[in-house]
Amino acid sequence: MGFLAPYRVLDLTDERGLIAGAMFGRLGADVIQVEPPRGSPGRNVPPFAQDAPVGENSLYWSAYASGKRGVTCALDRAEGRSLLHQLVATADVLFESQGAALHPELRFDALKEINPRLVHVTITPFGSNGPKARYLDSDLIVWAAAGPLGPNCDDRGKPLRISVPQSYLHAGADAASGALLALFARNKTGEGQHVDISIQQSVAMTTCSANLAAAVGHENYSIDIPLEAVEPHLSGLRRRRVIWQVKDGVVHMYLRDGSEGRFTNNLFKWMRGNGVVPSGVAEWDWIELPQLIETGKVSKRQVEQARAAIVACFACYTKRELMEVASGEGILMSPAFTVAEVSENPHLIARGFFDTLNESGRQRTLPGRFALTSIPSHVRTSPAPRLGEHNDEVYEGFLGLAPERIAQLRRDGVV
């Protein structure tokens, strides 16, 4: 049945929060995606499949609306707001990403009067209050406001965007975590609460943001540190290269020194066995390298020679080959996978990470359970709903509306 099988969730998010409800759905919660009658903006987010008509071909929607039932409801109509409030009375959690500024009927205090036990989660660019609460946003704007674009620049100092849009995914995952904590608290107090997610704050707290920027293949990604700002314990490696080209892509690896220098020692020990280490470099102890640089026994030119040796060595290997070396020799390194490589990853396949579904007669392979547990926790996900697919099922089954009333609401454009 899944960990969250007893819970009912209303998901009013657009593309900025869909993943939160998807995570709850994979854990067994009954998630109802509430869309305007014209459809969610999330249905128009690329990438697009070639085997489906426009409006039904968003793979983004297929992935992040999967595991949910779908209804339509016009919140700009009094009848629509009434339907929503009736649904709120039956719900445990509500996710939304429009904010009360756009929809006053979604204010926490208003919904709390209807259902005091409701966990109300808002996902907005800059939080629900403060001077930027009503600012417009995009994925790029949020990344820039949060800071990670700062060190991710090209050779002319121009900031580079961070791969495909993902700031909203970080915030959505935080929203799911916050909702779980609020449900845990409700089990003790009996009361719901407001969980206020700022996308900017979520991105700022994503400590691996710089690595994500590099992982898309910016070959010369590095961080330049002014010479006068370098402390001895920073090893004097003023230019920290982290991305290394291999036969079939790139891998991510720091040249570690000081207390973590043993990992780089392992790298050069393996390279020495292959006869590809410059004279002198082979004898370095990278644990002591900061002191060697500080005392002038190792020069910046020699460090660059060591890097050049790695470049030449890695160019002869594939990602898979280097990962086998790293595992066997104790070298901290990770590959930058393409989407195709992730989908074909034998480890993920063996752990049952993917579900293959039939979506309106079309096959879709999607991420399924995101963890393995000793007791049943996840459920097999279901295809993303068609527009208004479950209107009759939800409005009649949950709210007791007669079929004739639902038909009238449909004719009036309310659902």
KEDOGU-407002 format. One line per field, with one value per residue (C-alpha): y, x, z; residue number from 1; residue in three letters. Coordinates in steps of 0.02 Angstrom, whole numbers, padded with zeros to 5 digits. Example, Ala and Ser with C-alpha at 12.3 -4.5 7.8 and 13.67 -1.06 7.14 Angstrom:
residues 2
y	c(-00225 | -00053)
x	c(00615 | 00684)
z	c(00390 | 00357)
num	c(1 | 2)
residuo	c(ALA | SER)
This chain:
residues 415
y	c(00000 | 00119 | 00220 | 00362 | 00261 | 00336 | 00515 | 00619 | 00759 | 00903 | 00959 | 01132 | 01162 | 01209 | 01159 | 01237 | 01102 | 00948 | 00836 | 00855 | 00771 | 00642 | 00591 | 00574 | 00472 | 00350 | 00325 | 00276 | 00437 | 00474 | 00628 | 00730 | 00851 | 01003 | 01096 | 01242 | 01184 | 01239 | 01129 | 01154 | 01254 | 01099 | 01013 | 01133 | 01106 | 01020 | 00898 | 00840 | 00664 | 00635 | 00500 | 00606 | 00757 | 00933 | 00953 | 00772 | 00758 | 00840 | 00713 | 00832 | 00813 | 00624 | 00610 | 00731 | 00710 | 00521 | 00429 | 00555 | 00570 | 00726 | 00846 | 01018 | 01165 | 01350 | 01443 | 01610 | 01556 | 01552 | 01376 | 01320 | 01393 | 01304 | 01138 | 01168 | 01209 | 01049 | 00951 | 01041 | 00978 | 00799 | 00825 | 00801 | 00900 | 01038 | 01085 | 01247 | 01359 | 01510 | 01598 | 01689 | 01850 | 01773 | 01670 | 01747 | 01594 | 01494 | 01593 | 01479 | 01563 | 01542 | 01357 | 01325 | 01377 | 01242 | 01107 | 01142 | 00982 | 01031 | 01038 | 01184 | 01190 | 01340 | 01337 | 01513 | 01598 | 01701 | 01645 | 01701 | 01868 | 01996 | 02130 | 02003 | 01897 | 01956 | 01958 | 01862 | 01719 | 01594 | 01452 | 01563 | 01710 | 01599 | 01524 | 01699 | 01766 | 01617 | 01638 | 01481 | 01570 | 01675 | 01551 | 01467 | 01583 | 01564 | 01629 | 01806 | 01808 | 01782 | 01674 | 01509 | 01435 | 01270 | 01132 | 01097 | 01189 | 01109 | 01242 | 01198 | 01015 | 01056 | 01160 | 01026 | 00895 | 01014 | 01039 | 00851 | 00839 | 00986 | 00910 | 00746 | 00840 | 00936 | 00775 | 00702 | 00854 | 00843 | 00665 | 00738 | 00901 | 00865 | 01029 | 01068 | 01205 | 01311 | 01252 | 01399 | 01347 | 01481 | 01414 | 01539 | 01471 | 01290 | 01325 | 01422 | 01271 | 01152 | 01138 | 01038 | 01173 | 01211 | 01027 | 01019 | 01161 | 01072 | 00905 | 00962 | 00959 | 01131 | 01059 | 01194 | 01227 | 01293 | 01415 | 01546 | 01602 | 01761 | 01719 | 01841 | 01756 | 01582 | 01513 | 01375 | 01246 | 01273 | 01188 | 01331 | 01249 | 01417 | 01343 | 01198 | 01095 | 00974 | 00912 | 00794 | 00738 | 00551 | 00450 | 00456 | 00610 | 00685 | 00634 | 00741 | 00736 | 00855 | 00844 | 00824 | 00865 | 00891 | 00778 | 00703 | 00689 | 00500 | 00490 | 00585 | 00476 | 00327 | 00408 | 00440 | 00269 | 00193 | 00313 | 00273 | 00090 | 00141 | 00243 | 00407 | 00517 | 00655 | 00642 | 00708 | 00710 | 00524 | 00549 | 00683 | 00648 | 00745 | 00745 | 00857 | 00954 | 01117 | 01128 | 01082 | 01225 | 01346 | 01311 | 01320 | 01136 | 01115 | 01252 | 01301 | 01244 | 01070 | 01064 | 01108 | 00966 | 00847 | 00905 | 00885 | 00707 | 00669 | 00746 | 00637 | 00481 | 00501 | 00533 | 00349 | 00281 | 00276 | 00327 | 00147 | 00096 | 00239 | 00200 | 00022 | 00091 | 00215 | 00080 | -00038 | 00090 | 00201 | 00359 | 00484 | 00511 | 00513 | 00506 | 00635 | 00525 | 00569 | 00538 | 00384 | 00317 | 00343 | 00250 | 00104 | 00102 | -00080 | -00031 | 00069 | -00067 | -00201 | -00098 | -00076 | 00112 | 00125 | 00089 | 00064 | 00123 | 00133 | 00315 | 00328 | 00186 | 00253 | 00174 | 00282 | 00231 | 00340 | 00349 | 00242 | 00207 | 00319 | 00211 | 00028 | -00017 | -00176 | -00164 | -00112 | 00077 | 00125 | 00083 | 00057 | 00224 | 00259 | 00362 | 00550 | 00592 | 00658 | 00829 | 00807 | 00618 | 00589 | 00728 | 00610 | 00490 | 00623 | 00745 | 00608 | 00491 | 00619 | 00760 | 00663 | 00770 | 00696 | 00657 | 00786 | 00920 | 00875 | 00883 | 01056 | 01116 | 01051 | 01144 | 01303 | 01289 | 01264 | 01093)
x	c(00000 | 00146 | 00203 | 00080 | -00071 | -00189 | -00159 | -00249 | -00156 | -00220 | -00088 | -00123 | 00056 | 00111 | 00282 | 00362 | 00304 | 00241 | 00380 | 00319 | 00153 | 00239 | 00350 | 00198 | 00110 | 00255 | 00242 | 00059 | -00033 | -00192 | -00135 | -00262 | -00190 | -00305 | -00288 | -00380 | -00502 | -00379 | -00244 | -00091 | 00058 | 00158 | 00083 | 00180 | 00354 | 00484 | 00555 | 00417 | 00385 | 00368 | 00234 | 00095 | -00008 | 00027 | -00044 | -00014 | 00170 | 00261 | 00380 | 00400 | 00215 | 00224 | 00359 | 00299 | 00110 | 00124 | 00053 | -00091 | -00274 | -00324 | -00471 | -00507 | -00573 | -00589 | -00529 | -00578 | -00761 | -00862 | -00923 | -00743 | -00685 | -00829 | -00774 | -00596 | -00650 | -00751 | -00598 | -00491 | -00607 | -00562 | -00374 | -00221 | -00097 | -00113 | 00033 | 00022 | 00142 | 00036 | 00036 | -00102 | -00058 | -00130 | -00266 | -00324 | -00434 | -00274 | -00221 | -00170 | -00287 | -00434 | -00401 | -00365 | -00543 | -00606 | -00485 | -00381 | -00281 | -00226 | -00039 | -00029 | 00131 | 00172 | 00314 | 00353 | 00507 | 00556 | 00439 | 00265 | 00318 | 00455 | 00497 | 00522 | 00368 | 00278 | 00427 | 00411 | 00532 | 00610 | 00731 | 00877 | 00820 | 00811 | 00983 | 01055 | 00968 | 01025 | 01209 | 01270 | 01287 | 01426 | 01571 | 01501 | 01568 | 01649 | 01824 | 01755 | 01667 | 01492 | 01382 | 01325 | 01154 | 01150 | 01099 | 00914 | 00792 | 00804 | 00783 | 00598 | 00643 | 00754 | 00614 | 00484 | 00587 | 00607 | 00418 | 00388 | 00510 | 00429 | 00256 | 00315 | 00384 | 00222 | 00120 | 00233 | 00200 | 00013 | 00012 | 00070 | -00027 | -00179 | -00153 | -00096 | 00026 | 00094 | 00256 | 00331 | 00457 | 00565 | 00639 | 00782 | 00823 | 00813 | 00936 | 01053 | 01061 | 01102 | 01286 | 01330 | 01266 | 01440 | 01467 | 01301 | 01356 | 01517 | 01436 | 01352 | 01520 | 01599 | 01772 | 01876 | 01765 | 01871 | 01874 | 02012 | 02072 | 02179 | 02358 | 02355 | 02199 | 02273 | 02311 | 02441 | 02311 | 02225 | 02377 | 02417 | 02317 | 02255 | 02157 | 02051 | 02003 | 01861 | 01805 | 01914 | 01883 | 01879 | 01844 | 01655 | 01620 | 01683 | 01716 | 01717 | 01868 | 01960 | 02147 | 02141 | 02286 | 02320 | 02214 | 02129 | 02287 | 02289 | 02157 | 02268 | 02415 | 02310 | 02280 | 02464 | 02513 | 02399 | 02463 | 02643 | 02606 | 02552 | 02710 | 02620 | 02682 | 02811 | 02980 | 02974 | 02784 | 02781 | 02872 | 02756 | 02657 | 02496 | 02462 | 02615 | 02592 | 02530 | 02694 | 02795 | 02715 | 02732 | 02919 | 02948 | 02995 | 02851 | 02811 | 02649 | 02724 | 02751 | 02572 | 02516 | 02625 | 02537 | 02368 | 02427 | 02478 | 02303 | 02226 | 02333 | 02300 | 02112 | 02091 | 02135 | 01992 | 01802 | 01697 | 01656 | 01839 | 01892 | 01753 | 01818 | 01993 | 01927 | 01832 | 01980 | 02114 | 02021 | 02010 | 01869 | 01793 | 01620 | 01557 | 01443 | 01308 | 01197 | 01009 | 01028 | 01167 | 01060 | 00914 | 01028 | 01123 | 01131 | 01135 | 00973 | 00890 | 00940 | 00865 | 00700 | 00716 | 00615 | 00432 | 00371 | 00192 | 00058 | 00006 | -00142 | -00072 | 00106 | 00249 | 00337 | 00483 | 00489 | 00580 | 00485 | 00531 | 00671 | 00725 | 00732 | 00666 | 00651 | 00461 | 00344 | 00354 | 00326 | 00188 | 00199 | 00162 | 00018 | 00019 | -00003 | -00189 | -00273 | -00354 | -00503 | -00488 | -00551 | -00680 | -00828 | -00734 | -00677 | -00823 | -00953 | -00853 | -00781 | -00907 | -01065 | -01110 | -01241 | -01185 | -01309 | -01228 | -01054 | -01114 | -01186 | -01022 | -00933 | -01050 | -01025 | -00835 | -00811 | -00730)
z	c(00000 | 00024 | 00174 | 00140 | 00086 | 00219 | 00160 | 00029 | -00061 | -00167 | -00291 | -00362 | -00421 | -00594 | -00662 | -00508 | -00388 | -00478 | -00410 | -00230 | -00266 | -00376 | -00230 | -00117 | -00250 | -00264 | -00076 | -00092 | -00054 | -00152 | -00248 | -00345 | -00472 | -00485 | -00651 | -00730 | -00865 | -01001 | -00924 | -00816 | -00885 | -00838 | -00991 | -01102 | -01029 | -01141 | -01185 | -01301 | -01364 | -01551 | -01534 | -01458 | -01514 | -01452 | -01277 | -01234 | -01277 | -01130 | -01055 | -00908 | -00872 | -00900 | -00767 | -00634 | -00648 | -00646 | -00496 | -00480 | -00520 | -00616 | -00602 | -00673 | -00574 | -00619 | -00465 | -00542 | -00529 | -00368 | -00407 | -00434 | -00270 | -00184 | -00258 | -00203 | -00025 | -00018 | -00075 | 00054 | 00191 | 00141 | 00119 | 00227 | 00121 | -00008 | -00121 | -00220 | -00313 | -00364 | -00197 | -00106 | -00197 | -00356 | -00272 | -00106 | -00079 | -00053 | 00101 | 00243 | 00368 | 00249 | 00218 | 00402 | 00444 | 00326 | 00385 | 00542 | 00512 | 00337 | 00300 | 00177 | 00074 | -00035 | -00162 | -00223 | -00299 | -00146 | -00008 | 00044 | 00120 | 00109 | -00022 | -00163 | -00126 | -00283 | -00401 | -00562 | -00589 | -00706 | -00673 | -00726 | -00617 | -00463 | -00493 | -00512 | -00357 | -00253 | -00297 | -00387 | -00554 | -00479 | -00492 | -00648 | -00783 | -00952 | -00990 | -01012 | -00843 | -00914 | -00800 | -00875 | -00842 | -00749 | -00868 | -00891 | -00775 | -00603 | -00470 | -00457 | -00432 | -00283 | -00207 | -00242 | -00153 | -00005 | -00007 | 00004 | 00150 | 00238 | 00216 | 00295 | 00445 | 00463 | 00456 | 00590 | 00698 | 00665 | 00731 | 00896 | 00904 | 00797 | 00702 | 00527 | 00482 | 00340 | 00258 | 00165 | 00030 | -00053 | -00215 | -00198 | -00025 | -00084 | -00224 | -00111 | 00005 | -00136 | -00096 | -00251 | -00370 | -00439 | -00476 | -00567 | -00678 | -00720 | -00749 | -00910 | -00996 | -00981 | -01018 | -00935 | -00786 | -00643 | -00500 | -00507 | -00336 | -00329 | -00279 | -00134 | -00064 | -00060 | 00112 | 00133 | 00181 | 00013 | -00065 | -00182 | -00321 | -00381 | -00524 | -00465 | -00615 | -00579 | -00751 | -00853 | -01031 | -01067 | -01224 | -01209 | -01104 | -00942 | -00762 | -00605 | -00490 | -00374 | -00353 | -00165 | -00052 | 00132 | 00242 | 00088 | -00014 | 00001 | -00135 | -00257 | -00202 | -00255 | -00424 | -00460 | -00394 | -00526 | -00660 | -00611 | -00642 | -00818 | -00844 | -00876 | -00732 | -00766 | -00682 | -00503 | -00490 | -00456 | -00292 | -00221 | -00064 | -00093 | 00094 | 00114 | -00048 | 00035 | 00132 | -00022 | -00119 | 00026 | 00043 | -00145 | -00166 | -00289 | -00416 | -00499 | -00665 | -00593 | -00533 | -00709 | -00775 | -00657 | -00722 | -00902 | -00863 | -00799 | -00955 | -01068 | -00965 | -00949 | -01136 | -01164 | -01057 | -01056 | -00907 | -00865 | -00873 | -00758 | -00634 | -00621 | -00589 | -00461 | -00368 | -00365 | -00323 | -00200 | -00307 | -00278 | -00449 | -00527 | -00707 | -00787 | -00863 | -01009 | -00992 | -01103 | -00992 | -00837 | -00915 | -00959 | -00794 | -00737 | -00553 | -00565 | -00669 | -00543 | -00401 | -00495 | -00510 | -00672 | -00711 | -00889 | -00911 | -01045 | -01064 | -01183 | -01286 | -01283 | -01186 | -01057 | -00947 | -00792 | -00626 | -00502 | -00322 | -00261 | -00114 | -00062 | 00109 | 00211 | 00212 | 00070 | 00051 | -00131 | -00254 | -00440 | -00517 | -00637 | -00798 | -00790 | -00800 | -00955 | -00935 | -00818 | -00825 | -00649 | -00632 | -00616 | -00503 | -00380 | -00379 | -00366 | -00255 | -00132 | -00137 | -00178 | -00329 | -00444 | -00623 | -00686 | -00577 | -00638 | -00818 | -00787 | -00710 | -00862 | -00981 | -00879 | -00893 | -00706 | -00728)
num	c(1 | 2 | 3 | 4 | 5 | 6 | 7 | 8 | 9 | 10 | 11 | 12 | 13 | 14 | 15 | 16 | 17 | 18 | 19 | 20 | 21 | 22 | 23 | 24 | 25 | 26 | 27 | 28 | 29 | 30 | 31 | 32 | 33 | 34 | 35 | 36 | 37 | 38 | 39 | 40 | 41 | 42 | 43 | 44 | 45 | 46 | 47 | 48 | 49 | 50 | 51 | 52 | 53 | 54 | 55 | 56 | 57 | 58 | 59 | 60 | 61 | 62 | 63 | 64 | 65 | 66 | 67 | 68 | 69 | 70 | 71 | 72 | 73 | 74 | 75 | 76 | 77 | 78 | 79 | 80 | 81 | 82 | 83 | 84 | 85 | 86 | 87 | 88 | 89 | 90 | 91 | 92 | 93 | 94 | 95 | 96 | 97 | 98 | 99 | 100 | 101 | 102 | 103 | 104 | 105 | 106 | 107 | 108 | 109 | 110 | 111 | 112 | 113 | 114 | 115 | 116 | 117 | 118 | 119 | 120 | 121 | 122 | 123 | 124 | 125 | 126 | 127 | 128 | 129 | 130 | 131 | 132 | 133 | 134 | 135 | 136 | 137 | 138 | 139 | 140 | 141 | 142 | 143 | 144 | 145 | 146 | 147 | 148 | 149 | 150 | 151 | 152 | 153 | 154 | 155 | 156 | 157 | 158 | 159 | 160 | 161 | 162 | 163 | 164 | 165 | 166 | 167 | 168 | 169 | 170 | 171 | 172 | 173 | 174 | 175 | 176 | 177 | 178 | 179 | 180 | 181 | 182 | 183 | 184 | 185 | 186 | 187 | 188 | 189 | 190 | 191 | 192 | 193 | 194 | 195 | 196 | 197 | 198 | 199 | 200 | 201 | 202 | 203 | 204 | 205 | 206 | 207 | 208 | 209 | 210 | 211 | 212 | 213 | 214 | 215 | 216 | 217 | 218 | 219 | 220 | 221 | 222 | 223 | 224 | 225 | 226 | 227 | 228 | 229 | 230 | 231 | 232 | 233 | 234 | 235 | 236 | 237 | 238 | 239 | 240 | 241 | 242 | 243 | 244 | 245 | 246 | 247 | 248 | 249 | 250 | 251 | 252 | 253 | 254 | 255 | 256 | 257 | 258 | 259 | 260 | 261 | 262 | 263 | 264 | 265 | 266 | 267 | 268 | 269 | 270 | 271 | 272 | 273 | 274 | 275 | 276 | 277 | 278 | 279 | 280 | 281 | 282 | 283 | 284 | 285 | 286 | 287 | 288 | 289 | 290 | 291 | 292 | 293 | 294 | 295 | 296 | 297 | 298 | 299 | 300 | 301 | 302 | 303 | 304 | 305 | 306 | 307 | 308 | 309 | 310 | 311 | 312 | 313 | 314 | 315 | 316 | 317 | 318 | 319 | 320 | 321 | 322 | 323 | 324 | 325 | 326 | 327 | 328 | 329 | 330 | 331 | 332 | 333 | 334 | 335 | 336 | 337 | 338 | 339 | 340 | 341 | 342 | 343 | 344 | 345 | 346 | 347 | 348 | 349 | 350 | 351 | 352 | 353 | 354 | 355 | 356 | 357 | 358 | 359 | 360 | 361 | 362 | 363 | 364 | 365 | 366 | 367 | 368 | 369 | 370 | 371 | 372 | 373 | 374 | 375 | 376 | 377 | 378 | 379 | 380 | 381 | 382 | 383 | 384 | 385 | 386 | 387 | 388 | 389 | 390 | 391 | 392 | 393 | 394 | 395 | 396 | 397 | 398 | 399 | 400 | 401 | 402 | 403 | 404 | 405 | 406 | 407 | 408 | 409 | 410 | 411 | 412 | 413 | 414 | 415)
residuo	c(MET | GLY | PHE | LEU | ALA | PRO | TYR | ARG | VAL | LEU | ASP | LEU | THR | ASP | GLU | ARG | GLY | LEU | ILE | ALA | GLY | ALA | MET | PHE | GLY | ARG | LEU | GLY | ALA | ASP | VAL | ILE | GLN | VAL | GLU | PRO | PRO | ARG | GLY | SER | PRO | GLY | ARG | ASN | VAL | PRO | PRO | PHE | ALA | GLN | ASP | ALA | PRO | VAL | GLY | GLU | ASN | SER | LEU | TYR | TRP | SER | ALA | TYR | ALA | SER | GLY | LYS | ARG | GLY | VAL | THR | CYS | ALA | LEU | ASP | ARG | ALA | GLU | GLY | ARG | SER | LEU | LEU | HIS | GLN | LEU | VAL | ALA | THR | ALA | ASP | VAL | LEU | PHE | GLU | SER | GLN | GLY | ALA | ALA | LEU | HIS | PRO | GLU | LEU | ARG | PHE | ASP | ALA | LEU | LYS | GLU | ILE | ASN | PRO | ARG | LEU | VAL | HIS | VAL | THR | ILE | THR | PRO | PHE | GLY | SER | ASN | GLY | PRO | LYS | ALA | ARG | TYR | LEU | ASP | SER | ASP | LEU | ILE | VAL | TRP | ALA | ALA | ALA | GLY | PRO | LEU | GLY | PRO | ASN | CYS | ASP | ASP | ARG | GLY | LYS | PRO | LEU | ARG | ILE | SER | VAL | PRO | GLN | SER | TYR | LEU | HIS | ALA | GLY | ALA | ASP | ALA | ALA | SER | GLY | ALA | LEU | LEU | ALA | LEU | PHE | ALA | ARG | ASN | LYS | THR | GLY | GLU | GLY | GLN | HIS | VAL | ASP | ILE | SER | ILE | GLN | GLN | SER | VAL | ALA | MET | THR | THR | CYS | SER | ALA | ASN | LEU | ALA | ALA | ALA | VAL | GLY | HIS | GLU | ASN | TYR | SER | ILE | ASP | ILE | PRO | LEU | GLU | ALA | VAL | GLU | PRO | HIS | LEU | SER | GLY | LEU | ARG | ARG | ARG | ARG | VAL | ILE | TRP | GLN | VAL | LYS | ASP | GLY | VAL | VAL | HIS | MET | TYR | LEU | ARG | ASP | GLY | SER | GLU | GLY | ARG | PHE | THR | ASN | ASN | LEU | PHE | LYS | TRP | MET | ARG | GLY | ASN | GLY | VAL | VAL | PRO | SER | GLY | VAL | ALA | GLU | TRP | ASP | TRP | ILE | GLU | LEU | PRO | GLN | LEU | ILE | GLU | THR | GLY | LYS | VAL | SER | LYS | ARG | GLN | VAL | GLU | GLN | ALA | ARG | ALA | ALA | ILE | VAL | ALA | CYS | PHE | ALA | CYS | TYR | THR | LYS | ARG | GLU | LEU | MET | GLU | VAL | ALA | SER | GLY | GLU | GLY | ILE | LEU | MET | SER | PRO | ALA | PHE | THR | VAL | ALA | GLU | VAL | SER | GLU | ASN | PRO | HIS | LEU | ILE | ALA | ARG | GLY | PHE | PHE | ASP | THR | LEU | ASN | GLU | SER | GLY | ARG | GLN | ARG | THR | LEU | PRO | GLY | ARG | PHE | ALA | LEU | THR | SER | ILE | PRO | SER | HIS | VAL | ARG | THR | SER | PRO | ALA | PRO | ARG | LEU | GLY | GLU | HIS | ASN | ASP | GLU | VAL | TYR | GLU | GLY | PHE | LEU | GLY | LEU | ALA | PRO | GLU | ARG | ILE | ALA | GLN | LEU | ARG | ARG | ASP | GLY | VAL | VAL)
